[in-house]
Amino acid sequence: MKPYRWAAAGDVNAFFGLMLDNVAGMVLAVSLLAEVFKFPAQFALRHMIPGTALGVLVGDLAFTVMAIRLARRTGRNDITAMPLGLDTPSTFGLVLFVIGPAFLAAKQLGLDEEAAARHAWHIGMCSILLSGLFKIACAFVSGWVRRMLPRAGLLGSLAAVALVLISFMPLVEIFHEPLVGMISLALILGTLVARLRLPGRMPGALAALLVGSALYYLLVAAGLTAREPSPIDPAAGLLPLEWLEAFSFDWLGAMRESFQYLPIVLPFALGTVIGGIDCTESAAAAGDEYSTGWVIGVEGIATVAAALFGGVIQTTPYIGHPAYKTMGGRAAYTLATALFIGSAGLLGYFGYIYVAIAKPTVFPILVFIGLEITAQSFHATPIAHYPAVAFGCAPALASLVMLFVDNVLGQANLRIEQLAAPLNAQLLTLRILAAGFIVTSLLWASALAALIDRQLNRAAAFLGIAGLCALFGVIHSPFPGSPMVLPWALPAMPEFGHSQTPLRLGLAYGLAALLLVAWQYWLAHSEPSPSGRGQGEGRQALLPAAPSPEPPPDHTP
């Protein structure tokens, strides 16, 4: 039996890929909070980032140990560790729909900026604690979860976030500085999507960072662009101790308020569970047989650890294991990532990284991540279910629009009710479509996938669940802030929205479900279709054959 080579030359490229993905995730979280919600960036660095980084430290250390144990058990010396990092979809989700809105709501209640930031921090910690506990529970029933929900439903909601938010929002930032952003984007797309080789086999993410940053600082030195003022003092971020406030556990007092965000938090957690299953399968296909339960359990434990230490972003296994194996990575790259990211957050030098990195060089990585998640969502779904995946993206479009509309209304100190017709009714409808859009996407895509398979009763069940969710405001809440409600104690609705109350929305889904049940009954008792087509064959006949899957490109969460 050959001794396990836990470190190899390929670990260098693998480290830069995994490390930069995690750095991009932390930069993204702080930047979105500071730029979209005017959240104090210094507070985020000293309170939120240390615990978030510690979650990566715990998870990647655990996966390093798992790789060494698998090598000893199998007697192989080419085992590659499972990569783990910050979950990009839920970074967007928690920042844009949980932490940021909680911060603004606290300010509207009269709290000063720091008190509002602390309140939002507590809600973020509670949210990912619930997420982590949910994932640990799913580790024992991962197979059952996967069987209960169609892949089109799970991946449709993930594709919605990936395409509409992860890919689009960074493009807005890239075009703030297009000379730098487009060069970095071209390098990212050329290496990671088109898979073109660079001199010295340099990783695409590292090349984009170095070339883009060099160009950015040359433009600044030549006076052709202005360097944006930093919202933080990196020296003041060294050796942060404020995150230790988490050990007082005062933040658990925000748990009850955090429950209203479960329709956002739990679908993201479920998405990482399914992603963990897929990651384990892709690793097995590459020759490394990890335990699915252990992989999901580790990501759950790492997420809980992040919450207990003040973190606000959950961790997840990354889908790029086969790519890291192709690079020649073993276990050293996850160990190095764990130590670098963990120390950057806990010692505070991440502040210097945040200030030094030109943001237009980081955001192209996120564009690629969004595109790759979207592409993989379609590749992993039967062709007959492609319309279901696409349908699941529709509610996210409304959420994207409302993200900017709410910002404009807030700056103008206006409410939708104060606007003239028909704009007021149109924006109310968009708010209804956007509220709880992750759950809406999952249920819509699942229902359509069942309908395509001619399982009308199953589709009716998904619509019935959607009706119950609408009744209690889990989805389609028409009220500001999208709160959950009791159908017998509804707040007042504006006159132009009288037909869009939770009661009517729930009834609409219920009637649609009854229609499908009746339709199924009629089909079962009517003459068989002369075409004799089976489940899903009608759609399959109209579509080309599925392309054979390709191995995933490098360092893709």
C-alpha positions in Angstrom: 0.0 0.0 0.0 1.4 3.3 -1.1 1.5 6.1 1.5 -1.1 8.9 0.9 0.4 11.9 -0.8 -1.8 14.5 1.0 0.1 17.4 -0.6 1.0 17.6 -4.3 2.0 20.3 -6.9 -1.6 20.4 -8.1 -2.7 21.7 -4.6 -1.2 25.1 -5.5 -3.7 25.8 -8.4 -6.5 24.2 -6.4 -5.8 26.4 -3.4 -6.0 29.6 -5.4 -9.2 28.6 -7.0 -10.9 27.6 -3.7 -9.4 30.5 -1.7 -10.4 33.2 -4.2 -14.0 31.8 -4.3 -14.3 32.2 -0.6 -12.6 35.7 -0.6 -15.1 36.7 -3.3 -18.0 35.5 -1.1 -16.8 37.6 1.8 -16.2 40.6 -0.3 -19.6 40.2 -1.9 -21.3 40.1 1.5 -19.7 43.2 2.9 -20.0 45.1 -0.4 -23.7 44.4 -0.8 -24.5 45.3 2.8 -22.5 48.6 2.5 -23.6 49.7 -1.0 -27.2 48.5 -1.1 -28.3 49.1 2.5 -25.6 51.6 3.7 -24.8 49.0 6.4 -21.7 50.0 8.4 -18.9 48.0 6.8 -16.6 48.3 9.8 -19.3 46.6 11.9 -19.5 43.8 9.4 -15.8 43.2 9.4 -15.4 43.1 13.2 -18.7 41.3 14.0 -19.8 39.2 11.1 -16.7 38.2 9.1 -14.7 36.4 11.8 -17.5 33.8 12.5 -18.3 33.5 8.8 -14.6 32.7 8.1 -14.5 30.3 11.0 -17.3 28.2 9.4 -15.0 27.8 6.4 -12.1 26.8 8.7 -14.2 24.1 10.5 -15.7 22.7 7.3 -12.5 22.5 5.2 -10.5 21.1 8.1 -13.2 18.4 8.5 -13.0 17.6 4.7 -9.2 17.4 4.9 -9.5 14.8 7.7 -12.1 12.9 5.7 -9.8 12.7 2.7 -6.9 11.4 4.8 -9.2 8.8 6.4 -10.6 7.7 3.0 -7.1 7.3 1.7 -6.1 5.1 4.6 -9.2 3.0 4.3 -8.9 2.4 0.6 -5.1 2.3 0.4 -5.1 4.9 -2.5 -2.7 7.8 -2.7 -4.7 10.0 -5.1 -7.7 10.9 -3.0 -8.9 14.5 -3.5 -10.6 16.3 -0.6 -14.1 17.6 -1.0 -14.0 21.4 -1.4 -16.1 23.6 0.9 -16.8 27.3 1.0 -19.4 30.0 1.4 -22.6 29.4 -0.4 -22.9 32.1 -3.1 -26.7 31.8 -3.7 -27.5 32.2 0.0 -24.9 35.0 0.4 -27.1 37.0 -2.0 -30.3 35.7 -0.4 -29.4 36.4 3.3 -27.9 39.8 2.5 -30.6 41.1 0.2 -33.6 39.5 1.8 -32.8 38.9 5.5 -29.9 41.0 7.0 -30.3 44.1 4.8 -34.1 44.4 5.2 -33.8 43.7 9.0 -31.3 46.5 9.3 -33.6 49.0 7.4 -36.6 47.9 9.5 -34.7 48.4 12.7 -33.7 51.9 11.6 -37.3 52.7 10.7 -38.2 51.7 14.3 -35.9 54.4 15.6 -32.7 52.5 16.4 -29.4 54.2 15.6 -27.1 52.8 13.0 -25.0 50.6 15.3 -28.0 49.3 17.2 -29.8 48.5 13.9 -26.7 46.7 12.6 -26.4 44.7 15.8 -30.1 43.7 15.5 -29.6 42.6 11.9 -26.5 40.7 12.9 -28.5 38.8 15.6 -31.1 37.9 13.0 -28.5 36.7 10.6 -26.9 34.5 13.3 -30.3 33.0 14.2 -31.1 32.4 10.6 -28.0 30.4 9.8 -28.2 28.5 13.1 -31.7 27.3 12.0 -30.2 26.6 8.6 -27.4 24.5 10.1 -29.7 22.5 12.4 -32.0 21.8 9.4 -29.0 20.5 7.4 -27.8 18.3 10.2 -31.3 16.8 10.4 -31.3 16.3 6.6 -28.0 14.4 6.9 -30.1 11.5 8.3 -32.8 11.7 5.7 -31.0 13.0 2.6 -32.3 10.3 0.4 -35.9 10.9 1.4 -35.6 14.7 0.8 -34.3 14.1 -2.6 -37.1 11.6 -3.5 -39.9 13.9 -2.3 -39.0 16.9 -4.4 -38.4 16.7 -8.2 -35.0 17.8 -9.4 -36.6 20.5 -11.6 -38.2 22.1 -8.5 -35.0 22.1 -6.5 -32.8 23.2 -9.3 -35.4 25.6 -10.7 -35.3 27.7 -7.6 -31.5 27.5 -7.5 -31.3 28.6 -11.2 -33.6 31.5 -10.4 -31.2 32.9 -7.8 -28.1 32.0 -9.9 -29.2 33.7 -13.2 -31.3 36.6 -12.0 -29.2 37.6 -8.9 -25.7 36.0 -8.9 -25.0 36.7 -12.6 -26.9 40.0 -13.0 -26.1 41.9 -9.9 -22.3 41.6 -10.4 -22.7 42.8 -14.0 -24.1 46.1 -12.6 -20.8 46.5 -10.6 -18.6 45.4 -13.5 -20.1 48.2 -15.7 -19.3 50.8 -13.0 -15.7 50.3 -14.1 -15.9 48.6 -17.6 -12.3 49.0 -18.6 -11.2 46.8 -15.7 -14.4 44.7 -15.4 -14.5 43.5 -19.0 -10.9 42.4 -19.1 -11.4 40.4 -16.0 -14.7 39.0 -17.3 -13.1 38.0 -20.6 -10.4 36.1 -18.7 -12.9 34.4 -16.4 -15.2 33.4 -19.3 -12.3 32.3 -21.5 -10.7 30.1 -18.9 -13.6 28.8 -16.9 -16.4 28.6 -19.5 -14.5 28.1 -22.8 -11.7 26.2 -20.9 -8.9 28.0 -22.7 -5.4 27.5 -21.3 -3.2 30.3 -20.0 0.6 30.4 -20.0 2.0 28.4 -17.1 -1.5 26.8 -16.6 -2.3 29.8 -14.3 -5.8 29.5 -12.8 -8.3 31.8 -14.5 -9.5 33.3 -11.3 -6.0 34.3 -10.3 -5.2 35.7 -13.7 -8.4 37.8 -13.7 -7.5 39.1 -10.3 -3.8 40.0 -11.1 -4.4 41.4 -14.6 -7.5 43.3 -13.6 -5.9 44.8 -10.4 -2.8 45.8 -12.3 -4.9 47.6 -14.9 -7.1 49.2 -12.3 -4.1 50.6 -10.4 -2.5 51.8 -13.6 -5.7 53.8 -14.5 -5.7 55.2 -11.0 -2.0 56.2 -11.2 -2.6 57.8 -14.6 -5.6 59.8 -13.3 -8.0 58.1 -15.7 -10.2 56.7 -13.0 -10.8 57.7 -9.4 -10.2 55.2 -6.7 -13.4 54.7 -4.7 -13.1 55.8 -1.0 -12.9 52.7 1.2 -15.8 52.4 3.7 -13.4 50.8 6.2 -10.1 51.4 7.9 -8.3 48.1 7.5 -5.9 48.8 10.3 -8.9 49.3 12.7 -10.1 45.9 11.6 -7.1 44.0 12.9 -7.5 41.5 15.8 -11.3 42.0 16.0 -12.8 41.0 19.4 -16.4 42.2 18.9 -17.5 38.9 17.5 -16.9 37.4 20.9 -20.1 39.1 21.9 -21.8 36.1 20.3 -20.8 34.0 23.4 -23.2 36.1 25.5 -26.0 34.5 23.5 -28.1 37.6 23.7 -28.7 37.1 19.9 -31.0 34.2 20.7 -33.5 36.9 21.7 -34.0 37.6 18.0 -35.0 34.0 17.2 -38.7 34.6 17.2 -38.4 37.5 14.8 -36.1 35.3 12.6 -38.9 32.8 12.0 -40.5 35.2 9.5 -37.4 34.8 7.3 -37.7 31.0 7.2 -39.4 31.0 3.8 -36.1 32.5 2.5 -33.6 30.7 4.8 -34.8 27.1 4.6 -35.0 26.8 0.7 -31.4 27.9 0.5 -30.5 25.3 3.2 -32.4 22.7 1.3 -30.6 23.7 -1.9 -27.2 23.1 -0.2 -28.4 19.7 1.0 -29.3 18.7 -2.5 -26.1 20.2 -3.7 -24.2 18.2 -1.1 -25.8 15.0 -2.5 -24.8 16.0 -6.0 -21.3 16.9 -5.0 -20.9 13.5 -3.3 -22.1 11.8 -6.5 -19.8 13.8 -8.7 -16.8 12.9 -6.4 -17.8 9.2 -6.6 -17.9 9.5 -10.4 -14.3 10.8 -10.2 -13.3 7.9 -8.0 -13.6 9.2 -4.5 -16.4 7.5 -2.5 -17.4 9.8 0.3 -20.4 9.2 2.7 -23.3 11.4 1.6 -24.5 11.6 5.2 -21.1 12.7 6.5 -20.7 15.3 3.7 -24.0 16.9 4.5 -23.4 16.5 8.3 -20.1 18.4 8.0 -21.6 21.3 6.1 -24.4 21.5 8.7 -21.9 21.5 11.6 -19.7 24.1 9.9 -22.8 26.3 9.4 -23.8 25.9 13.1 -20.2 26.7 14.1 -20.3 29.9 12.0 -23.5 31.0 13.7 -22.2 30.3 17.2 -19.2 32.5 16.5 -21.1 35.4 14.9 -21.1 34.3 11.3 -24.1 35.1 9.0 -23.3 33.1 5.8 -23.7 29.3 5.5 -21.1 27.0 4.1 -21.6 24.3 1.4 -19.6 21.7 -0.5 -18.6 23.0 -3.9 -19.5 21.1 -7.0 -16.0 21.3 -8.6 -14.4 18.2 -6.9 -13.6 16.5 -10.3 -11.9 19.7 -11.5 -9.7 19.9 -8.4 -8.8 16.2 -8.9 -7.9 16.9 -12.5 -5.6 19.7 -11.3 -3.8 17.2 -9.2 -5.2 18.5 -5.9 -5.1 16.2 -2.8 -5.8 17.4 0.7 -3.4 20.2 1.1 -5.5 22.7 -0.8 -8.5 22.4 1.6 -6.1 22.6 4.6 -4.5 25.8 3.2 -7.8 27.3 2.4 -9.1 26.6 5.9 -6.0 28.2 7.5 -5.9 31.2 5.1 -9.6 32.1 5.3 -9.9 31.3 9.0 -6.9 33.5 9.9 -8.0 36.3 7.6 -11.3 36.6 9.4 -10.2 35.9 13.0 -7.0 38.0 12.8 -8.7 40.7 10.8 -6.3 41.0 7.8 -9.3 40.4 5.5 -9.8 44.1 5.8 -6.6 44.7 3.9 -7.7 42.2 1.2 -11.0 43.9 0.9 -9.4 47.3 0.4 -6.6 46.1 -1.9 -8.8 44.0 -4.3 -10.3 46.0 -7.1 -14.0 45.0 -6.9 -14.5 44.9 -10.7 -11.9 42.0 -10.7 -13.8 39.9 -8.2 -17.4 40.3 -9.6 -16.7 38.4 -12.9 -16.0 35.3 -10.8 -19.6 35.6 -9.5 -20.9 36.0 -13.0 -19.3 32.7 -13.9 -20.6 31.0 -10.7 -24.2 32.1 -11.6 -23.8 30.9 -15.2 -22.4 27.6 -14.2 -25.0 26.9 -11.5 -27.7 27.8 -14.1 -26.1 25.5 -16.8 -25.7 22.7 -14.3 -29.3 23.0 -13.2 -30.4 22.4 -16.8 -27.8 19.6 -17.4 -28.9 17.7 -14.3 -32.6 18.0 -15.2 -34.4 15.8 -17.8 -35.0 17.7 -21.0 -38.8 17.2 -20.7 -38.6 19.3 -17.5 -36.7 22.3 -18.9 -39.8 24.4 -19.0 -40.3 23.8 -15.3 -36.8 25.0 -14.5 -37.4 28.1 -16.7 -40.8 28.7 -15.1 -39.1 28.6 -11.6 -37.0 31.7 -12.6 -40.0 33.9 -13.2 -40.7 34.9 -9.5 -37.0 35.9 -9.1 -37.4 38.5 -11.9 -40.1 40.2 -9.8 -37.8 40.1 -6.8 -35.0 41.7 -8.9 -37.3 44.6 -9.9 -38.6 45.1 -6.4 -35.0 45.3 -5.0 -34.5 48.5 -7.0 -38.0 49.8 -6.7 -37.9 49.5 -2.9 -34.6 51.4 -2.8 -36.1 54.2 -4.9 -39.2 54.4 -2.8 -37.2 54.4 0.4 -35.0 57.3 -0.8 -38.0 59.3 -2.0 -39.9 58.4 1.3 -42.8 57.1 -0.7 -45.1 54.1 -0.4 -46.7 52.2 -3.3 -50.1 53.4 -2.1 -49.1 57.0 -2.8 -48.3 56.4 -6.5 -50.8 57.0 -9.3 -52.7 54.3 -11.1 -51.9 52.0 -12.9 -48.3 52.1 -11.5 -49.4 51.5 -7.9 -51.3 48.3 -8.9 -48.5 47.0 -11.1 -45.9 47.5 -8.3 -48.2 45.8 -5.8 -48.5 42.8 -8.1 -44.7 42.7 -8.4 -44.4 42.8 -4.7 -46.8 39.8 -4.4 -44.8 37.8 -7.0 -41.5 38.7 -5.3 -42.5 37.9 -1.7 -41.1 34.5 -0.7 -39.9 33.9 -4.3 -37.6 31.0 -3.4 -40.5 29.0 -2.1 -42.7 30.1 -5.0 -40.0 29.0 -7.5 -39.7 25.6 -5.9 -43.4 25.0 -5.9 -44.1 26.3 -9.3 -41.3 24.3 -10.9 -42.3 21.2 -9.0 -45.9 21.5 -10.0 -45.1 22.0 -13.7 -42.6 19.1 -13.7 -45.3 16.8 -12.3 -47.8 18.2 -14.8 -45.4 17.4 -17.7 -45.1 13.9 -16.4 -48.9 13.7 -16.4 -49.0 13.2 -12.6 -51.8 15.7 -12.1 -52.6 14.7 -8.5 -49.0 15.3 -7.6 -49.1 18.7 -9.3 -52.3 19.5 -7.5 -50.6 18.6 -4.2 -47.8 21.2 -4.9 -50.4 23.8 -5.8 -52.3 23.0 -2.6 -49.1 23.6 -0.6 -48.6 26.8 -2.5 -52.2 27.8 -1.5 -51.6 27.2 2.2 -48.3 29.2 1.9 -50.1 32.1 0.3 -52.9 32.0 2.9 -50.4 32.6 5.7 -48.1 35.0 3.7 -45.2 32.6 3.4 -45.4 33.4 -0.3 -47.1 36.3 -2.1 -47.4 38.5 1.0 -48.9 41.8 -0.3 -47.8 43.9 2.7 -44.7 46.0 3.1 -41.8 43.9 4.4 -43.6 40.7 3.2 -44.6 39.6 6.7 -46.3 36.3 7.4 -49.9 36.8 8.4 -53.0 35.1 9.9 -55.8 34.8 7.4 -58.4 35.8 10.0 -56.4 38.9 11.2 -55.2 40.5 8.0 -53.9 44.1 7.8 -55.9 46.5 5.7 -55.3 46.3 1.9 -55.4 49.3 -0.4 -58.5 49.5 -2.5 -56.6 48.8 -5.8 -55.4 45.5 -4.3 -58.8 44.2 -3.0 -58.6 41.2 -5.3 -55.1 40.2 -4.2 -55.5 39.4 -0.5 -54.0 36.2 0.9 -57.4 34.7 1.1 -58.0 35.1 -2.6 -54.5 34.0 -3.5 -54.9 30.9 -1.4 -58.3 30.2 -3.0 -56.9 30.7 -6.5 -54.3 28.0 -5.9 -56.9 25.7 -4.3 -59.2 26.0 -7.3 -56.3 25.3 -9.6 -55.5 22.2 -7.6 -59.1 21.0 -7.7 -59.1 21.5 -11.5 -56.1 19.2 -11.8 -57.6 16.5 -9.6 -60.8 16.6 -11.6 -58.8 16.5 -14.8 -56.8 13.5 -13.6 -60.0 11.7 -12.7 -61.5 12.4 -16.2 -58.3 11.2 -17.9 -58.3 8.0 -15.9 -61.9 7.2 -16.8 -61.9 8.4 -20.4 -60.7 6.6 -23.6 -56.9 6.2 -23.8 -55.1 8.8 -26.0 -54.8 7.5 -29.6 -51.1 8.6 -29.5 -50.4 6.2 -26.7 -47.7 8.4 -25.4 -46.4 7.8 -21.9 -45.5 10.2 -19.2 -43.4 13.1 -20.5 -43.2 11.7 -24.0 -45.2 14.5 -25.5 -42.6 17.0 -24.4 -39.6 14.7 -25.2 -40.8 14.3 -28.8 -40.5 18.0 -29.4 -37.1 18.5 -28.0 -33.6 17.4 -29.1 -31.6 14.7 -27.4 -29.8 15.7 -24.2 -26.2 16.7 -24.6 -23.8 14.3 -22.9 -22.6 15.9 -19.6 -19.2 17.4 -19.5 -17.0 17.4 -16.4 -17.5 20.6 -14.3 -14.9 23.4 -14.7 -12.6 24.4 -12.0 -13.5 26.0 -8.6 -17.3 26.2 -9.1 -19.4 26.4 -5.9 
